[in-house]
Amino acid sequence: MESLWTPSKERIENSQMTLFKNYLNKEHSLSLESYSDLHAFSVKNTEVFWKSIINFNHISYTGSLDP
């Protein structure tokens, strides 16, 4: 199937998803390279993934993040 649109390399590099992937790599000593890597990490490490989403986005919360 032919893509209708493909983002430029610059757009990809500056996307929030890429910034978050890089944040995860730095904070957790990972080497995620692609969306597939990010997705696999999110499924296998749900607690770390969602805590990282909260921290990366500076979301205010009360209480514990532990389930």
N, C-alpha and C positions, 0 to 999 in steps of 0.2 A: 504494500500500500504506500502510495506517495504521500509525503508530508505536505500539509498545506502551508506550514510556516515552521521555520527553524530559527531559534534565537541566535544572535551573534555571539561569538566567543566572549566579547566584552560584557554583554548582557548576562550571560551565564556566570561569568566570574564575579559579577556584582550582585547577583541574586541573593535573596535572603536564604534560600536553601543552601547555596554554596557557602555563604558566611556561617550558617549553622553547622554544616558539615565540617568546616575548618575549625570551628569552635569545639566540636566534639573531638576531633583529632587531637587538638592541643590539650584540652582538659583531661582527656582519658587515654592519652598516648595511643591513639588509634591510627589507622591508615586507610580510612574510607576514601574511595576515589570516585564513586559513581552514585547515582540515585539508587541503583540496585543494592549497593553496599549499605547505604543509609537505611533503606527499607529493611534489609535483613537484620541490621543492628537493632532497629526499632522493635522488631518482632521478637528477637532473642533477648533483649535487654530492656523490657518495657519500663521498669522502675527508673533506671538510669536515664533512659530516653526522655521520659516525661519530666523528671526533675531538671534535666538539662534544658528542655523547652522553657520551663518556668524561669530558670536562671538566665538563659540567653535573652529572653524577652523582658526581663526585669518585671515580672508579674508579682504584684503585692498579694500576700495571702496571710491568713492567720491559721494557727494550728500546725500540726505536723504534716509533712509530706509522706510519711510512712503509712502504708495501708493498714 
